[in-house]
């Protein structure tokens, strides 16, 4: 039992690297991400997690001189528990920078500007969209748990009479949109462009953006890993690598 407890404490210590020095000492940067958000993080045909966010994280690890270890974590558990508990050293998963979240974690500088939008079946936008109107009262709107979309829905749509349905899995929400079980799913604007590329004729955006947002990399509060990530972002932008990653992964409007 003592050996088990000693091993457990050792494993916890390894996982709870909160500084650049600690990450370099263990030689690994542990990344937490929810690989269900194409094209930012998703599983490829080979089962490996890839995407725009993953390449940004790889660049951070490279600049630190360590390996990147990727752990798949559902978004509901990822933010902020996985970071604050030390299960991961950083989280990158299309995570919106907010004042409330910044009270308990540290963010990098913004690395991507996005927006929350309605995702609907192709051909539906003429009957549904934003700004909200009285004819849409009682409509069921899907959101993924613990995402900005859920907060936006609770703040903007629920007071206007919308019925909010929460999904743990974004793909399940898309399936319900496709089947007509819900009127729309709130998601990030780049997701719409990616869906139109991968699944032509099935989905599109309805109306204008509900809210703008900036994505940031997430670290334990006051960790100097955030500053290290900012240095990597500055390097990627100045070298042209950032634009190359945008061109590689994200459909440009």
C-alpha positions as a Python dict, from the first residue, in 0.01 Angstrom:
ca = {
    (1, 'X'): (0, 0, 0),
    (2, 'X'): (284, 238, 86),
    (3, 'X'): (450, 160, -247),
    (4, 'X'): (123, 229, -427),
    (5, 'X'): (82, 564, -249),
    (6, 'X'): (441, 659, -323),
    (7, 'X'): (391, 577, -691),
    (8, 'X'): (67, 774, -698),
    (9, 'X'): (235, 1078, -544),
    (10, 'X'): (519, 1050, -795),
    (11, 'X'): (278, 1036, -1087),
    (12, 'X'): (89, 1338, -956),
    (13, 'X'): (413, 1533, -921),
    (14, 'X'): (505, 1455, -1281),
    (15, 'X'): (167, 1566, -1408),
    (16, 'X'): (161, 1887, -1206),
    (17, 'X'): (437, 2076, -1387),
    (18, 'X'): (336, 2441, -1367),
    (19, 'X'): (654, 2621, -1470),
    (20, 'X'): (886, 2625, -1769),
    (21, 'X'): (1165, 2482, -1552),
    (22, 'X'): (949, 2191, -1438),
    (23, 'X'): (837, 2109, -1792),
    (24, 'X'): (1195, 2116, -1918),
    (25, 'X'): (1305, 1895, -1630),
    (26, 'X'): (1053, 1623, -1709),
    (27, 'X'): (1107, 1666, -2085),
    (28, 'X'): (736, 1657, -2172),
    (29, 'X'): (463, 1917, -2216),
    (30, 'X'): (128, 1752, -2142),
    (31, 'X'): (-153, 1894, -2355),
    (32, 'X'): (-522, 1845, -2282),
    (33, 'X'): (-765, 1883, -2571),
    (34, 'X'): (-1113, 1772, -2676),
    (35, 'X'): (-1052, 1621, -3024),
    (36, 'X'): (-1404, 1681, -3156),
    (37, 'X'): (-1359, 2032, -3294),
    (38, 'X'): (-1253, 2012, -3658),
    (39, 'X'): (-1033, 2173, -3790),
    (40, 'X'): (-878, 2284, -3461),
    (41, 'X'): (-843, 1941, -3298),
    (42, 'X'): (-975, 1610, -3425),
    (43, 'X'): (-874, 1250, -3485),
    (44, 'X'): (-745, 1175, -3832),
    (45, 'X'): (-795, 856, -4029),
    (46, 'X'): (-496, 706, -3845),
    (47, 'X'): (-653, 781, -3507),
    (48, 'X'): (-395, 1046, -3422),
    (49, 'X'): (-508, 1384, -3290),
    (50, 'X'): (-427, 1666, -3527),
    (51, 'X'): (-539, 2015, -3627),
    (52, 'X'): (-457, 2385, -3608),
    (53, 'X'): (-447, 2398, -3228),
    (54, 'X'): (-231, 2088, -3212),
    (55, 'X'): (29, 2237, -3445),
    (56, 'X'): (37, 2554, -3234),
    (57, 'X'): (93, 2340, -2922),
    (58, 'X'): (366, 2141, -3098),
    (59, 'X'): (544, 2468, -3175),
    (60, 'X'): (532, 2565, -2806),
    (61, 'X'): (678, 2228, -2705),
    (62, 'X'): (947, 2255, -2972),
    (63, 'X'): (1054, 2599, -2850),
    (64, 'X'): (1074, 2462, -2495),
    (65, 'X'): (1289, 2173, -2621),
    (66, 'X'): (1049, 1904, -2498),
    (67, 'X'): (813, 1644, -2639),
    (68, 'X'): (439, 1705, -2665),
    (69, 'X'): (212, 1448, -2500),
    (70, 'X'): (-152, 1479, -2607),
    (71, 'X'): (-437, 1367, -2383),
    (72, 'X'): (-796, 1356, -2507),
    (73, 'X'): (-1025, 1513, -2247),
    (74, 'X'): (-1395, 1595, -2284),
    (75, 'X'): (-1447, 1970, -2285),
    (76, 'X'): (-1662, 1963, -1973),
    (77, 'X'): (-1373, 1816, -1775),
    (78, 'X'): (-1101, 2001, -1963),
    (79, 'X'): (-1197, 2352, -1856),
    (80, 'X'): (-1083, 2432, -1601),
    (81, 'X'): (-1050, 2116, -1392),
    (82, 'X'): (-779, 1942, -1593),
    (83, 'X'): (-560, 2253, -1580),
    (84, 'X'): (-622, 2359, -1221),
    (85, 'X'): (-581, 2002, -1092),
    (86, 'X'): (-253, 1953, -1275),
    (87, 'X'): (-374, 1665, -1492),
    (88, 'X'): (-235, 1858, -1789),
    (89, 'X'): (25, 2133, -1821),
    (90, 'X'): (-178, 2325, -2077),
    (91, 'X'): (-513, 2312, -2253),
    (92, 'X'): (-573, 2412, -2613),
    (93, 'X'): (-914, 2336, -2756),
    (94, 'X'): (-1075, 2644, -2909),
    (95, 'X'): (-1104, 2786, -2556),
    (96, 'X'): (-1247, 3136, -2541),
    (97, 'X'): (-1070, 3393, -2326),
    (98, 'X'): (-1316, 3532, -2070),
    (99, 'X'): (-1280, 3747, -1760),
    (100, 'X'): (-1443, 3477, -1545),
    (101, 'X'): (-1208, 3204, -1664),
    (102, 'X'): (-907, 3436, -1625),
    (103, 'X'): (-979, 3453, -1252),
    (104, 'X'): (-878, 3088, -1212),
    (105, 'X'): (-639, 3013, -1501),
    (106, 'X'): (-379, 3203, -1704),
    (107, 'X'): (-430, 3257, -2077),
    (108, 'X'): (-178, 3314, -2351),
    (109, 'X'): (-231, 3607, -2582),
    (110, 'X'): (-515, 3541, -2829),
    (111, 'X'): (-409, 3311, -3111),
    (112, 'X'): (-734, 3306, -3312),
    (113, 'X'): (-1034, 3540, -3353),
    (114, 'X'): (-1366, 3362, -3395),
    (115, 'X'): (-1740, 3406, -3336),
    (116, 'X'): (-2041, 3211, -3211),
    (117, 'X'): (-2302, 3141, -3480),
    (118, 'X'): (-2612, 2933, -3548),
    (119, 'X'): (-2541, 2613, -3743),
    (120, 'X'): (-2853, 2490, -3925),
    (121, 'X'): (-2956, 2255, -4203),
    (122, 'X'): (-2880, 2377, -4552),
    (123, 'X'): (-3167, 2590, -4679),
    (124, 'X'): (-3302, 2681, -4336),
    (125, 'X'): (-3139, 3022, -4275),
    (126, 'X'): (-3421, 3216, -4439),
    (127, 'X'): (-3649, 3098, -4156),
    (128, 'X'): (-3404, 3107, -3868),
    (129, 'X'): (-3112, 3322, -3761),
    (130, 'X'): (-2978, 3606, -3557),
    (131, 'X'): (-3104, 3867, -3469),
    (132, 'X'): (-3371, 3671, -3283),
    (133, 'X'): (-3738, 3735, -3364),
    (134, 'X'): (-4066, 3646, -3196),
    (135, 'X'): (-4140, 3365, -3443),
    (136, 'X'): (-3843, 3173, -3304),
    (137, 'X'): (-3978, 3160, -2947),
    (138, 'X'): (-3993, 2802, -2822),
    (139, 'X'): (-3730, 2676, -3070),
    (140, 'X'): (-3482, 2423, -2936),
    (141, 'X'): (-3120, 2534, -2963),
    (142, 'X'): (-2830, 2295, -2903),
    (143, 'X'): (-2507, 2384, -2724),
    (144, 'X'): (-2203, 2189, -2611),
    (145, 'X'): (-2156, 2172, -2235),
    (146, 'X'): (-1930, 2432, -2072),
    (147, 'X'): (-1858, 2612, -2399),
    (148, 'X'): (-1899, 2978, -2484),
    (149, 'X'): (-2200, 2873, -2691),
    (150, 'X'): (-2377, 2757, -2377),
    (151, 'X'): (-2308, 3087, -2200),
    (152, 'X'): (-2426, 3286, -2502),
    (153, 'X'): (-2744, 3079, -2524),
    (154, 'X'): (-2822, 3127, -2156),
    (155, 'X'): (-2758, 3502, -2175),
    (156, 'X'): (-2917, 3587, -2511),
    (157, 'X'): (-3159, 3314, -2613),
    (158, 'X'): (-3311, 3161, -2302),
    (159, 'X'): (-3457, 3499, -2190),
    (160, 'X'): (-3615, 3525, -2537),
    (161, 'X'): (-3800, 3196, -2497),
    (162, 'X'): (-3555, 2949, -2652),
    (163, 'X'): (-3530, 2594, -2521),
    (164, 'X'): (-3164, 2510, -2460),
    (165, 'X'): (-3047, 2150, -2509),
    (166, 'X'): (-2700, 2069, -2376),
    (167, 'X'): (-2475, 1809, -2541),
    (168, 'X'): (-2155, 1656, -2410),
    (169, 'X'): (-2063, 1568, -2770),
    (170, 'X'): (-2077, 1835, -3043),
    (171, 'X'): (-2125, 1565, -3308),
    (172, 'X'): (-2446, 1452, -3136),
    (173, 'X'): (-2579, 1806, -3167),
    (174, 'X'): (-2497, 1812, -3538),
    (175, 'X'): (-2680, 1482, -3582),
    (176, 'X'): (-2991, 1633, -3424),
    (177, 'X'): (-2968, 1938, -3651),
    (178, 'X'): (-2943, 1709, -3953),
    (179, 'X'): (-3242, 1503, -3836),
    (180, 'X'): (-3449, 1814, -3759),
    (181, 'X'): (-3478, 1735, -3388),
    (182, 'X'): (-3343, 2081, -3297),
    (183, 'X'): (-3364, 2409, -3486),
    (184, 'X'): (-2995, 2498, -3461),
    (185, 'X'): (-2669, 2426, -3286),
    (186, 'X'): (-2445, 2706, -3162),
    (187, 'X'): (-2087, 2664, -3273),
    (188, 'X'): (-1779, 2850, -3387),
    (189, 'X'): (-1778, 3023, -3724),
    (190, 'X'): (-1479, 2827, -3866),
    (191, 'X'): (-1669, 2506, -3797),
    (192, 'X'): (-1936, 2607, -4049),
    (193, 'X'): (-1682, 2658, -4325),
    (194, 'X'): (-1521, 2325, -4243),
    (195, 'X'): (-1858, 2144, -4243),
    (196, 'X'): (-1943, 2291, -4581),
    (197, 'X'): (-1612, 2165, -4714),
    (198, 'X'): (-1641, 1813, -4568),
    (199, 'X'): (-2020, 1769, -4587),
    (200, 'X'): (-2139, 1984, -4877),
    (201, 'X'): (-2510, 2061, -4890),
    (202, 'X'): (-2582, 1963, -4528),
    (203, 'X'): (-2510, 2261, -4300),
    (204, 'X'): (-2468, 2636, -4309),
    (205, 'X'): (-2468, 2942, -4089),
    (206, 'X'): (-2796, 3121, -4018),
    (207, 'X'): (-2794, 3495, -3964),
    (208, 'X'): (-2508, 3700, -3828),
    (209, 'X'): (-2269, 3622, -3542),
    (210, 'X'): (-2413, 3612, -3191),
    (211, 'X'): (-2084, 3706, -3025),
    (212, 'X'): (-1717, 3751, -3112),
    (213, 'X'): (-1448, 3567, -2919),
    (214, 'X'): (-1073, 3514, -2893),
    (215, 'X'): (-912, 3173, -2836),
    (216, 'X'): (-623, 3136, -2594),
    (217, 'X'): (-395, 2863, -2464),
    (218, 'X'): (-466, 2785, -2098),
    (219, 'X'): (-225, 2726, -1809),
    (220, 'X'): (-234, 2716, -1431),
    (221, 'X'): (-280, 3057, -1274),
    (222, 'X'): (37, 3271, -1287),
    (223, 'X'): (240, 3002, -1465),
    (224, 'X'): (531, 3134, -1673),
    (225, 'X'): (432, 2881, -1940),
    (226, 'X'): (187, 3144, -2065),
    (227, 'X'): (474, 3384, -2137),
    (228, 'X'): (663, 3104, -2313),
    (229, 'X'): (358, 3036, -2530),
    (230, 'X'): (338, 3407, -2617),
    (231, 'X'): (699, 3399, -2737),
    (232, 'X'): (613, 3108, -2964),
    (233, 'X'): (309, 3290, -3103),
    (234, 'X'): (521, 3597, -3177),
    (235, 'X'): (779, 3381, -3354),
    (236, 'X'): (518, 3199, -3562),
    (237, 'X'): (359, 3525, -3672),
    (238, 'X'): (687, 3698, -3759),
    (239, 'X'): (822, 3397, -3951),
    (240, 'X'): (506, 3345, -4157),
    (241, 'X'): (448, 3000, -4005),
    (242, 'X'): (125, 3114, -3841),
    (243, 'X'): (-26, 3212, -4176),
    (244, 'X'): (93, 2882, -4324),
    (245, 'X'): (-94, 2695, -4048),
    (246, 'X'): (-409, 2898, -4117),
    (247, 'X'): (-383, 2808, -4485),
    (248, 'X'): (-325, 2443, -4400),
    (249, 'X'): (-613, 2390, -4158),
    (250, 'X'): (-876, 2662, -4177),
    (251, 'X'): (-1105, 2750, -4466),
    (252, 'X'): (-1045, 3119, -4527),
    (253, 'X'): (-1352, 3330, -4604),
}
